[in-house]
Amino acid sequence: VATLAERLESVWRERPGLATWLTTVDHKKIGVKYIYTSFVFFVLGGIESLIMRAQLTDAGLNLVTPEAYNQLFSMHGITMMFLFAMPMFSGFGNYFVPLMIGTRDMAFPRLNAFGYWLFLAGGIFLYSSFLVGQAPNDGWFNYPPQALRLFTPGLNADFYSLGVIFIGISSTGGAINFIVTILKMRAPGMTLNRMPIFVWGELAMALQIVFALPFLTAAAGMLMLDRRFGFHFFDAADGGDPVLWQHLFWFFGHPEVYIVALPGFGIVSALIPTLSRRPMVGYTYIVLAEMATALIGFGVWVHHMFATGLPTLTLSFASAASMMVVIPTGVQFFAWLATMITGKLVLKTPMLFVLGFIVIFVIGGLTGPILGLVPVDHQVHDTYFVVAHFHYVLVGSAVFPMFAVFYYWLPKVTGRLMNERRGKWSFWAMFAGFNLAFFPQHILGLLGMPRRIYTYESGLGWEPYNLVSTIGAFIFAVGVLITLVNYIRSQRDGAPAGNDPWDGETLEWATTSPPPPYNFETIPTVRSRNPMWDQPELRDGAQSPDQGGHALESGHQTLATSVLDATPQAVVHMPHASPWPFALTVALTVLFYGALFGSWIVTAFGALGSVLGLMGWFWPTGETQET
Amino acid sequence: VTGPEQATTPERVTRAETSQSILLWFGILGGPLAWTAEILVAADLAEVLCYSGAEASGRAQIYGVDVEVFLVALTAVLTLMCVAAGIVAGRCLLSLRAAGDATTSRRATWMARAGVLVSILFGLATVIGLIPLYLLETCTSSP
């Protein structure tokens, strides 16, 4: 007689091979693909930044042309925001949210697969611009009038506009999937007040994406109309208004900062209790702070526009809102510090990266309110002071928590622990390198060095700071490389991770490393905010039915539960592997390239393929879904 | 194993539970919605009115009412909304404390407490909007 695990394996297992790689809808495989792909883009964005730093090492260098420099800084920003930070957090969320909430997959597995393929295709689309020498060159913000056809006659801004629309579809679909998964698929008993804080962070991120991204998509569409069809949304000479672009862009762009930061905060909130050996202090305050920050993030976009001549009253509202963000952010920091001070710190590599995050983000956080003051902003606007500020905020809130996760959570993915000694070398190289690279940029900004210049004259006193900054950037890159080597070598000689190498508190540690295709033999019933610490039966393998476990072994099934109290409501039949998400992505890629090069035959061909792809996707297959 | 038939049994929701749920959600969302309205209406109204010829006259008006007066009234109403949300959340919190220790009650108590905290934060954020109205000329452009 087959065991429960064997029966579930036969239902959930996907046959290995290339076909499965293209058709899988397993959230874990999709999560890993997101993580690997976005790391590749992180390396590409990093190489772009190193070239820029090499160019700026000394006055008057000519390693790259001004045009190449424009493309490099634009693609660096686009890559780090759209192709690295957002999808990396989507990858972690894809892999770990279903495990942390005790379900067997995301709510919409095929939409999930579609989101990944669109992200990959969007990234390739944007990077293919280098092949024709016309990468986006107007910054990641792509301001008109510079981005209008008059000043950017090539395909550069078209690659940008179509690329962000492409990736926007991916991100929006993914965000909707996260929201539904988190609100409707939690294990029984996981009421809202028992939800892991990382999951709250992913929920905040997803809500922000759904409300913020349409503004960028709309703006990019309007820009395409201006550039291709003679519209004048942003053309002041014909009654348009370039400031309109800035409103639309920054209504997306500032929440984007929190889209990147809030999951990072969630990661920190996931790691600190486990690595301090005590429950989080102020759970409620942290959750509220995450959600309040997500909302306040929508009210501060005008602080990017202090120098555009808007009425002072408008500026003052944005300035006040910018100050407000300090309150929920500060609440989180004090809760983290209180947890660490009253706990027993485990100073392994993940904790070092968390501590590094705290130091770096506090410095970035301190310069934030400074820039939120209108008169100060006018002084340092468009200088390297701003560059230093947002790198402290973004690298602090995103990159350091991500590297903490590599050491903390990847053993769950691979079943192998990473080497501690190499991990600590990596941390110290990244921490020292980062501060060497970016702290001097505050001083450069105060000395008046503008952003986005490809070179500068000697005698302005900028050379020593730029030299230190460049050295720091390369040391940071060495730190990243050490972690990459560590990861690769850990696959061969890493110590086995076991189910729970960190004595974690949340449900992902209840299953094997790596988890089986069905995640949990039985979907557990949760009775605590720290289930692994308070429910010992979860450590002994599957929670038995008399303890509340739900096997759901009769098909490809999981549970749908209520939004507030996670009471079981339905058994949901989940879809199997499907080629349609990939096929639809290929058709959309054809459509977008057709639109880019103005070939309406190719565009029509892509549109027809997309329609056929959607028909195939939704064609009845006999799979049922109970509701 | 809890069978699908048990899992899909619909729960009965009483009228009292529905009204309590509405109050809890008002407690949580009232403050944030008020602040959002202030940011979206007040700040943008100033910008829009100041662009539409008000600069020439030096004064922007809405149906004959000076924009400053309108904005002060709007901020006052929205601040009251935050206060109301906080009071509702507080009353829910007091009534739920006596409701026992069931999972649902603990979740509802948590939401009520969250409502009080959120109303304080966003009430503060909303009332701060009065300060620039007193200190600044509405239609003065930044340099």
Interface residues (C-beta under 8 A of the other chain):
Chain A: P188 G189 T191 L192 N193 T284 Y285 V287 L288 A292 L295 I296 F298 G299 V302 F306 A307 G309 L310 P311 T312 L313 T314 L315 S316 F317 A318 A320 A321 M324 I327 P328 V374 H378 T522 P545 G548 G549 H550 A551 L552 L559 S562 L564 D565 T567 P568 Q569 A570 V571 E626
Chain B: V1 T2 P4 Q6 A7 T8 P10 E11 S21 P32 W35 T36 E38 I39 A42 A43 D44 A46 E47 C50 T103 T104 R106 R107 W110 M111 R113 A114 L117 V118 L121 F122 L124 A125 I128 G129 I131 P132 L133 L135 L136 E137 T138 C139 T140 S141 S142 P143
